[in-house]
Structures are given as structure tokens and as C-alpha cells.
Amino acid sequence: MALDSIDIEIIRILQNDAFAKLKNISTAIKLSVTPTHDRIKRLEKEGFILKYVALVDRKKLALGLCVHCQVTLDKQTKNNFSEFEQIISQYAEVISCSLVSGNFDYYLKLVTKDMETYNRFYQEKLAILPMVEHINSLIVMDEIKETTTLPI
């Protein structure tokens, strides 16, 4: 299904405030409440809106270290990819994992309490995976831009 300009505006509003009141959304898009509600439900049903979440300040939760890891597997086989993805998906420290092209296979984003905690994760969870050949860790010194808003 193609999105029209009203659907896109609804998504923009909800990306910025998932708790936006239905009445405020309908006013902003110049529709009455019922058709606005119907459109939101349709966007949810059709998978344009996946879920509603709370964005949390990781530093206030004592997760002050952010690390980006470039992971290279020893063999680029379907089995290795599948096994790595299954294992890495279970680690709460890993908040993002992408299969990429280039000089390495996976790009991970992790958050931990501190360097000691990351080192423990690295040694006890990541480096011991039998299919992992190389890990390059990039320690984030400052986050300049972080958003969940898609540019629609």
C-alpha cells in the first residue's frame, strides 16, 4: 500500500511523540478523530508502525560506555552467519547488529557500564565464539547525533 501525505504526517508526528493525543494528531492533519484513528490502526496493521517504545537515557542507567565493534567471521558460510546471529541476538549488551559488506562482516553497537564491563563481555562472550576470527572495537568518546526518527 502506498502512503499518502496524511499517512506520512501521522508517522512524523508519532515518531516525535508516540503518546501524541489522537485529538492533537487529527487537528494537525486536518481530519476528524475517527478517520485519524482508522489511519493509525491501518498503519499499525500494515506494519508501517511496528511498535511504541520509551527512549531511555542509558547514562542515567549506569550504561556509560558505548562501543562499536567490527566483527569478521573465519568463514563466510550460511551456517556461520546463522549461528553468529542467533547467539548475538541473545546478548542484552548488543543493542544493534548489522550484516554489512566491506572489510568485516558485522557491525555491532553495544552499551555497557564501563571499560571493565566491556572487557569482560569481549573476553567471555564475543571473542570465544568459534566462528569469530577478528574483532575491532571502537570506543565512542561522544555521541554527536542519535535519533530514531526516519527522514520521511
PyRosetta script that sets phi, psi and omega in degrees:
from pyrosetta import init, pose_from_sequence

init()
pose = pose_from_sequence("MALDSIDIEIIRILQNDAFAKLKNISTAIKLSVTPTHDRIKRLEKEGFILKYVALVDRKKLALGLCVHCQVTLDKQTKNNFSEFEQIISQYAEVISCSLVSGNFDYYLKLVTKDMETYNRFYQEKLAILPMVEHINSLIVMDEIKETTTLPI")
pose.set_psi(1, 136.1)
pose.set_omega(1, 178.1)
pose.set_phi(2, -84.8)
pose.set_psi(2, 143.3)
pose.set_omega(2, 177.3)
pose.set_phi(3, -89.4)
pose.set_psi(3, 140.0)
pose.set_omega(3, 173.1)
pose.set_phi(4, -97.8)
pose.set_psi(4, 179.5)
pose.set_omega(4, -175.8)
pose.set_phi(5, -63.7)
pose.set_psi(5, -30.0)
pose.set_omega(5, 178.8)
pose.set_phi(6, -70.5)
pose.set_psi(6, -44.0)
pose.set_omega(6, 177.1)
pose.set_phi(7, -58.8)
pose.set_psi(7, -44.0)
pose.set_omega(7, -179.1)
pose.set_phi(8, -63.5)
pose.set_psi(8, -40.9)
pose.set_omega(8, 179.1)
pose.set_phi(9, -65.8)
pose.set_psi(9, -39.7)
pose.set_omega(9, 175.9)
pose.set_phi(10, -59.0)
pose.set_psi(10, -46.1)
pose.set_omega(10, 179.9)
pose.set_phi(11, -62.9)
pose.set_psi(11, -42.1)
pose.set_omega(11, 177.9)
pose.set_phi(12, -58.4)
pose.set_psi(12, -45.9)
pose.set_omega(12, -179.2)
pose.set_phi(13, -61.8)
pose.set_psi(13, -47.5)
pose.set_omega(13, -177.4)
pose.set_phi(14, -69.9)
pose.set_psi(14, -28.7)
pose.set_omega(14, 175.1)
pose.set_phi(15, -64.7)
pose.set_psi(15, -35.5)
pose.set_omega(15, -179.3)
pose.set_phi(16, -83.9)
pose.set_psi(16, -26.2)
pose.set_omega(16, -179.7)
pose.set_phi(17, -156.0)
pose.set_psi(17, 95.4)
pose.set_omega(17, -178.6)
pose.set_phi(18, -64.7)
pose.set_psi(18, -17.2)
pose.set_omega(18, 178.9)
pose.set_phi(19, -99.0)
pose.set_psi(19, 14.5)
pose.set_omega(19, 178.8)
pose.set_phi(20, -55.8)
pose.set_psi(20, 135.3)
pose.set_omega(20, -179.1)
pose.set_phi(21, -70.4)
pose.set_psi(21, 140.4)
pose.set_omega(21, 179.9)
pose.set_phi(22, -54.2)
pose.set_psi(22, -41.2)
pose.set_omega(22, 179.6)
pose.set_phi(23, -62.8)
pose.set_psi(23, -41.3)
pose.set_omega(23, 179.4)
pose.set_phi(24, -67.7)
pose.set_psi(24, -38.2)
pose.set_omega(24, 177.6)
pose.set_phi(25, -64.4)
pose.set_psi(25, -47.2)
pose.set_omega(25, -178.1)
pose.set_phi(26, -62.2)
pose.set_psi(26, -36.9)
pose.set_omega(26, 176.8)
pose.set_phi(27, -64.8)
pose.set_psi(27, -43.7)
pose.set_omega(27, -177.6)
pose.set_phi(28, -64.8)
pose.set_psi(28, -34.5)
pose.set_omega(28, -177.7)
pose.set_phi(29, -98.0)
pose.set_psi(29, 0.4)
pose.set_omega(29, 176.7)
pose.set_phi(30, 62.3)
pose.set_psi(30, 43.9)
pose.set_omega(30, 172.1)
pose.set_phi(31, -128.1)
pose.set_psi(31, 160.4)
pose.set_omega(31, 175.0)
pose.set_phi(32, -75.0)
pose.set_psi(32, 169.7)
pose.set_omega(32, -173.2)
pose.set_phi(33, -62.6)
pose.set_psi(33, -44.7)
pose.set_omega(33, -175.2)
pose.set_phi(34, -62.3)
pose.set_psi(34, -50.2)
pose.set_omega(34, 177.8)
pose.set_phi(35, -65.4)
pose.set_psi(35, -30.2)
pose.set_omega(35, 176.5)
pose.set_phi(36, -65.3)
pose.set_psi(36, -46.9)
pose.set_omega(36, 178.1)
pose.set_phi(37, -59.3)
pose.set_psi(37, -44.2)
pose.set_omega(37, 179.8)
pose.set_phi(38, -61.2)
pose.set_psi(38, -40.8)
pose.set_omega(38, 179.1)
pose.set_phi(39, -65.0)
pose.set_psi(39, -43.1)
pose.set_omega(39, 179.3)
pose.set_phi(40, -61.6)
pose.set_psi(40, -45.5)
pose.set_omega(40, 179.4)
pose.set_phi(41, -61.5)
pose.set_psi(41, -39.2)
pose.set_omega(41, 178.2)
pose.set_phi(42, -66.1)
pose.set_psi(42, -41.9)
pose.set_omega(42, 178.2)
pose.set_phi(43, -62.8)
pose.set_psi(43, -36.6)
pose.set_omega(43, 176.3)
pose.set_phi(44, -68.7)
pose.set_psi(44, -48.6)
pose.set_omega(44, -177.2)
pose.set_phi(45, -61.2)
pose.set_psi(45, -39.7)
pose.set_omega(45, -177.2)
pose.set_phi(46, -84.2)
pose.set_psi(46, 1.4)
pose.set_omega(46, 173.2)
pose.set_phi(47, 84.9)
pose.set_psi(47, 9.2)
pose.set_omega(47, 174.9)
pose.set_phi(48, -72.6)
pose.set_psi(48, -38.7)
pose.set_omega(48, 173.8)
pose.set_phi(49, -103.5)
pose.set_psi(49, 113.9)
pose.set_omega(49, -174.9)
pose.set_phi(50, -83.2)
pose.set_psi(50, -45.7)
pose.set_omega(50, -179.1)
pose.set_phi(51, -169.5)
pose.set_psi(51, 169.6)
pose.set_omega(51, 177.4)
pose.set_phi(52, -113.6)
pose.set_psi(52, 132.3)
pose.set_omega(52, -176.7)
pose.set_phi(53, -135.0)
pose.set_psi(53, 164.1)
pose.set_omega(53, 172.4)
pose.set_phi(54, -99.0)
pose.set_psi(54, 131.4)
pose.set_omega(54, 174.0)
pose.set_phi(55, -88.4)
pose.set_psi(55, 127.7)
pose.set_omega(55, -170.8)
pose.set_phi(56, -115.4)
pose.set_psi(56, 142.5)
pose.set_omega(56, 176.5)
pose.set_phi(57, -78.2)
pose.set_psi(57, 105.1)
pose.set_omega(57, -175.2)
pose.set_phi(58, -63.1)
pose.set_psi(58, -31.6)
pose.set_omega(58, -178.6)
pose.set_phi(59, -68.0)
pose.set_psi(59, -34.6)
pose.set_omega(59, 177.3)
pose.set_phi(60, -69.9)
pose.set_psi(60, -16.9)
pose.set_omega(60, 177.4)
pose.set_phi(61, -99.9)
pose.set_psi(61, 17.7)
pose.set_omega(61, 178.5)
pose.set_phi(62, 62.1)
pose.set_psi(62, 37.0)
pose.set_omega(62, 173.9)
pose.set_phi(63, -116.4)
pose.set_psi(63, 65.0)
pose.set_omega(63, -169.9)
pose.set_phi(64, -79.6)
pose.set_psi(64, -14.4)
pose.set_omega(64, -177.2)
pose.set_phi(65, -105.5)
pose.set_psi(65, 129.3)
pose.set_omega(65, 175.3)
pose.set_phi(66, -116.2)
pose.set_psi(66, 131.3)
pose.set_omega(66, -177.3)
pose.set_phi(67, -131.3)
pose.set_psi(67, 135.8)
pose.set_omega(67, 171.4)
pose.set_phi(68, -104.9)
pose.set_psi(68, 130.3)
pose.set_omega(68, -179.2)
pose.set_phi(69, -119.1)
pose.set_psi(69, 134.9)
pose.set_omega(69, 172.1)
pose.set_phi(70, -103.8)
pose.set_psi(70, 118.2)
pose.set_omega(70, -174.1)
pose.set_phi(71, -114.8)
pose.set_psi(71, 130.2)
pose.set_omega(71, 175.9)
pose.set_phi(72, -113.5)
pose.set_psi(72, 130.9)
pose.set_omega(72, 177.2)
pose.set_phi(73, -86.7)
pose.set_psi(73, 155.8)
pose.set_omega(73, -179.2)
pose.set_phi(74, -70.5)
pose.set_psi(74, -33.8)
pose.set_omega(74, 176.5)
pose.set_phi(75, -137.6)
pose.set_psi(75, 134.9)
pose.set_omega(75, -178.9)
pose.set_phi(76, -90.6)
pose.set_psi(76, 71.5)
pose.set_omega(76, 179.1)
pose.set_phi(77, -110.4)
pose.set_psi(77, 157.0)
pose.set_omega(77, 179.1)
pose.set_phi(78, -56.7)
pose.set_psi(78, -40.9)
pose.set_omega(78, -179.4)
pose.set_phi(79, -64.3)
pose.set_psi(79, -44.2)
pose.set_omega(79, 178.9)
pose.set_phi(80, -63.3)
pose.set_psi(80, -44.5)
pose.set_omega(80, 178.2)
pose.set_phi(81, -59.5)
pose.set_psi(81, -48.5)
pose.set_omega(81, -177.6)
pose.set_phi(82, -61.9)
pose.set_psi(82, -46.2)
pose.set_omega(82, -179.1)
pose.set_phi(83, -65.0)
pose.set_psi(83, -44.5)
pose.set_omega(83, 178.8)
pose.set_phi(84, -60.2)
pose.set_psi(84, -47.8)
pose.set_omega(84, -178.8)
pose.set_phi(85, -62.1)
pose.set_psi(85, -39.5)
pose.set_omega(85, 178.8)
pose.set_phi(86, -64.3)
pose.set_psi(86, -43.7)
pose.set_omega(86, -178.8)
pose.set_phi(87, -69.0)
pose.set_psi(87, -49.1)
pose.set_omega(87, -174.3)
pose.set_phi(88, -64.3)
pose.set_psi(88, -29.9)
pose.set_omega(88, 179.6)
pose.set_phi(89, -65.1)
pose.set_psi(89, -19.7)
pose.set_omega(89, -178.3)
pose.set_phi(90, -86.3)
pose.set_psi(90, -12.4)
pose.set_omega(90, -176.1)
pose.set_phi(91, -88.2)
pose.set_psi(91, 116.5)
pose.set_omega(91, -179.1)
pose.set_phi(92, -63.8)
pose.set_psi(92, -28.2)
pose.set_omega(92, 180.0)
pose.set_phi(93, -63.8)
pose.set_psi(93, -28.7)
pose.set_omega(93, -178.7)
pose.set_phi(94, -85.2)
pose.set_psi(94, 110.9)
pose.set_omega(94, -178.7)
pose.set_phi(95, -98.9)
pose.set_psi(95, -9.0)
pose.set_omega(95, 176.6)
pose.set_phi(96, -156.1)
pose.set_psi(96, 137.9)
pose.set_omega(96, 177.3)
pose.set_phi(97, -142.1)
pose.set_psi(97, 123.6)
pose.set_omega(97, -179.6)
pose.set_phi(98, -127.3)
pose.set_psi(98, 134.1)
pose.set_omega(98, 169.9)
pose.set_phi(99, -80.7)
pose.set_psi(99, 127.2)
pose.set_omega(99, -173.9)
pose.set_phi(100, -128.5)
pose.set_psi(100, 165.0)
pose.set_omega(100, 171.5)
pose.set_phi(101, -98.5)
pose.set_psi(101, 158.6)
pose.set_omega(101, 178.0)
pose.set_phi(102, 125.1)
pose.set_psi(102, -146.5)
pose.set_omega(102, -174.3)
pose.set_phi(103, -81.7)
pose.set_psi(103, -6.4)
pose.set_omega(103, 177.1)
pose.set_phi(104, -143.4)
pose.set_psi(104, 171.5)
pose.set_omega(104, -172.0)
pose.set_phi(105, -98.3)
pose.set_psi(105, -40.0)
pose.set_omega(105, -176.3)
pose.set_phi(106, -128.5)
pose.set_psi(106, 146.0)
pose.set_omega(106, 175.2)
pose.set_phi(107, -119.1)
pose.set_psi(107, 116.2)
pose.set_omega(107, -177.9)
pose.set_phi(108, -110.3)
pose.set_psi(108, 147.3)
pose.set_omega(108, 169.7)
pose.set_phi(109, -120.1)
pose.set_psi(109, 126.5)
pose.set_omega(109, -178.1)
pose.set_phi(110, -124.7)
pose.set_psi(110, 152.1)
pose.set_omega(110, 169.8)
pose.set_phi(111, -128.8)
pose.set_psi(111, 137.0)
pose.set_omega(111, 177.2)
pose.set_phi(112, -143.0)
pose.set_psi(112, 174.0)
pose.set_omega(112, -179.0)
pose.set_phi(113, -64.7)
pose.set_psi(113, -48.6)
pose.set_omega(113, -174.4)
pose.set_phi(114, -162.0)
pose.set_psi(114, -176.6)
pose.set_omega(114, -177.9)
pose.set_phi(115, -63.2)
pose.set_psi(115, -38.5)
pose.set_omega(115, 178.9)
pose.set_phi(116, -61.9)
pose.set_psi(116, -43.0)
pose.set_omega(116, 178.7)
pose.set_phi(117, -65.8)
pose.set_psi(117, -40.6)
pose.set_omega(117, 177.3)
pose.set_phi(118, -63.9)
pose.set_psi(118, -43.4)
pose.set_omega(118, 179.4)
pose.set_phi(119, -58.8)
pose.set_psi(119, -40.3)
pose.set_omega(119, 177.6)
pose.set_phi(120, -64.3)
pose.set_psi(120, -44.6)
pose.set_omega(120, 176.7)
pose.set_phi(121, -59.1)
pose.set_psi(121, -46.7)
pose.set_omega(121, -178.7)
pose.set_phi(122, -58.1)
pose.set_psi(122, -49.7)
pose.set_omega(122, -175.2)
pose.set_phi(123, -75.8)
pose.set_psi(123, -37.3)
pose.set_omega(123, -172.2)
pose.set_phi(124, -95.6)
pose.set_psi(124, -17.7)
pose.set_omega(124, -177.8)
pose.set_phi(125, -121.7)
pose.set_psi(125, -51.0)
pose.set_omega(125, -171.1)
pose.set_phi(126, -82.0)
pose.set_psi(126, -52.7)
pose.set_omega(126, -174.0)
pose.set_phi(127, -69.0)
pose.set_psi(127, -20.2)
pose.set_omega(127, -178.4)
pose.set_phi(128, -85.4)
pose.set_psi(128, -6.9)
pose.set_omega(128, 179.1)
pose.set_phi(129, -65.0)
pose.set_psi(129, 126.8)
pose.set_omega(129, -172.3)
pose.set_phi(130, -63.7)
pose.set_psi(130, -25.0)
pose.set_omega(130, -178.3)
pose.set_phi(131, -88.0)
pose.set_psi(131, -6.6)
pose.set_omega(131, -177.8)
pose.set_phi(132, -85.3)
pose.set_psi(132, 124.0)
pose.set_omega(132, 179.3)
pose.set_phi(133, -98.1)
pose.set_psi(133, -40.8)
pose.set_omega(133, -174.9)
pose.set_phi(134, -147.6)
pose.set_psi(134, 142.9)
pose.set_omega(134, 176.6)
pose.set_phi(135, -130.6)
pose.set_psi(135, 129.0)
pose.set_omega(135, 174.1)
pose.set_phi(136, -116.1)
pose.set_psi(136, 118.2)
pose.set_omega(136, -177.6)
pose.set_phi(137, -100.1)
pose.set_psi(137, 131.0)
pose.set_omega(137, 176.7)
pose.set_phi(138, -116.1)
pose.set_psi(138, 114.1)
pose.set_omega(138, -178.0)
pose.set_phi(139, -85.3)
pose.set_psi(139, 125.9)
pose.set_omega(139, -179.6)
pose.set_phi(140, -78.1)
pose.set_psi(140, 123.1)
pose.set_omega(140, 178.6)
pose.set_phi(141, -89.6)
pose.set_psi(141, -34.5)
pose.set_omega(141, 179.1)
pose.set_phi(142, -158.4)
pose.set_psi(142, 139.7)
pose.set_omega(142, 177.7)
pose.set_phi(143, -97.8)
pose.set_psi(143, 116.7)
pose.set_omega(143, -176.0)
pose.set_phi(144, -84.6)
pose.set_psi(144, -43.1)
pose.set_omega(144, 179.0)
pose.set_phi(145, -143.6)
pose.set_psi(145, 132.2)
pose.set_omega(145, 176.2)
pose.set_phi(146, -142.9)
pose.set_psi(146, 121.8)
pose.set_omega(146, -179.5)
pose.set_phi(147, -146.1)
pose.set_psi(147, 156.6)
pose.set_omega(147, 171.7)
pose.set_phi(148, -110.8)
pose.set_psi(148, -0.4)
pose.set_omega(148, -177.4)
pose.set_phi(149, -80.8)
pose.set_psi(149, 122.7)
pose.set_omega(149, 178.0)
pose.set_phi(150, -83.4)
pose.set_psi(150, 144.8)
pose.set_omega(150, -176.0)
pose.set_phi(151, -82.5)
pose.set_psi(151, 77.2)
pose.set_omega(151, -179.4)
pose.set_phi(152, -103.0)
pose.dump_pdb("model.pdb")
